[in-house]
Amino acid sequence: MNPRFDLHVLAWLLVIVGAFLAVPLLAALFLGEPTGPFLASCGATVLIGLGMARVTRTEDRRLRPRDGFVVVGAAWLVTSLVGALPYVAAGTLGPIDALFESVSGFTTTGSTVVTDTTSLARSLLLWRALTHWIGGMGIILFTIAILPLLGIGGMQLFRAEVPGPVADKVRPRLVETARILWVIYLGLTAAEIVALLLCGMSFFDSVCHSFATLATGGFSTRNQSVGEFDSAAIEWVITAFMLLAGMNFVLHFRLFTGRFREVFRDVELRYFLTVVAIATAIVTLARWRPDSSFEADSRSAAFHVVSIVTTTGFVAGDFELWPSLAQFVLLVLMVLGGMSGSTGGGVKSLRIVLAVRSLRATLHRLLHPHAVIPVKYGGAVVTEGLLAEVWGFLLAYAAAAAVGSAVVAAHGYDLLTATSAALTALGNVGPGIGEIGAYDNFAHLPALVKLTLSGLMLLGRLEIFTLLVLFSRRFWQR
């Protein structure tokens, strides 16, 4: 390992996060709101980062695999701590609540301890949305496009940040990949801002909701989220962009470059869209009544299905009033999550596809013991090692959810609330069911539960293994 250089990389990450704090600072100046919280947070973060970068400068600029895990894990923790500073400096939230809100923002979870968003300054609401937007594509993915300009490589960071089953780079060079993905991310964000403006949403609300949508976050400027706008057009626009954000961004690149056949042949995309269609149909039929509007019911069903499966977490109505079958579908979608390579959380569609094919092959082998039945994906045979990684991930995911549920239940909450709290945190979804439902918040949870859920958010955002490996004794041995 190269600890001195690891600290050097973290120092520049501090500088970058501090630079992002200048955005709400400028907004506060423009809106005539107090600038002190952002000025202090921005100044302290940038100065500490620059000081660390100077002290830790070294000629050895190699990042080994272990360094990648250490830097990524530390980066998300440090970034979350920095993100909490404005809330504390403004006197809006206490330290633990501020950390919870910051972790929820950067991990694009969207669970909140803010009981009344109208009580927050608009510059602070902008910071909440911006933490989503930064975390959506990943602060590490952003820095691998910038750090090479400072003579710092980033391949090990990319591998630790994206530990999914398939690493599909858009371009052979990692930096070019990061820049292309960010251009797509910026383009889709700008497109949604324009679309929401055309639907009658204010510029401020359009920016904040677009930041949250493309990041599959869920922080809203309104207490009742998207439902408070009471606009069918806004709901359809946000539904469409949530769906795009839940798809693999490599597919967006292929689509923009005219490789339509590759996009439509993608197995994971077909599975993902099928899940959305079936879930929407079930929820619509479960809620439909002869005297109700089919358009309104199907729109609400589509909005919430897409919101939950992409782990965005916006709400346009109180789904806790829905029939049990519809709520059960949403609970399942919390686990499934979006596609690999998207800004969504959850288990991810690709792992589900591989697990199902592995299970099917196992059943075939039981019927035909001497047959050779490999698991294939995209025309290629999936290795046993990769399948073992998928099953290992699913086991670790279930274990983390069980531990989280137990901690919440131990504090007196009912089983549904405890289970959904763990699942929504681990899947980076946002709202849960029970006492943390669509129009509820997490402010009433005890401090230990908030810290536990914050840990689950980070664990889910880094797809379990990146953080778990740091707790392995073997990792720290030479």
Buried (B, 14 or more C-beta within 10 A) or exposed (E): BBEEBBBBBBBBBBBBBBEBBBBBBEBBEEBEBBBEBBBBBBBBBBEBBBEBBEEBEEEEBEBEEBBBBBBBBBBBBBBBBBBBBBBBBBEBBBEBBBBBBBBBBBBBBBBBBBEEBEEBBBBBBBBBBBBBBBBBBBBBBBBBBBBBEEEBBBBBBBBBBBBBBBEBBBEEEBBEBBBBBBEBBEEBBEBBBEBBBEBEBEEBBBBBBBBBBBBBBBBBBBBBBBBBBEBBBBBBBBBBBBBBBBBBBBBBBBBEEEEEEEBEEBBBBEBBBEBBEEBBBBBBBBBEEEEEEEEEBBBBBBBBBBBBBBBBBBBBBEBBEBEEEBBBBBBBBBBBBBBBBBBBBBBBBBBBBBBEBBEEBEEEEEEEEEEEEEBEBEEEEBEEEBBEBBBEBBEBBEEBBEBBBEBBBEEEBEEBBBBBBBBBBBBBBBBBBBBBBBBBBBBEBBEEBBBBBBBBBBBBBBBBBBBBBBEEEEEEEE
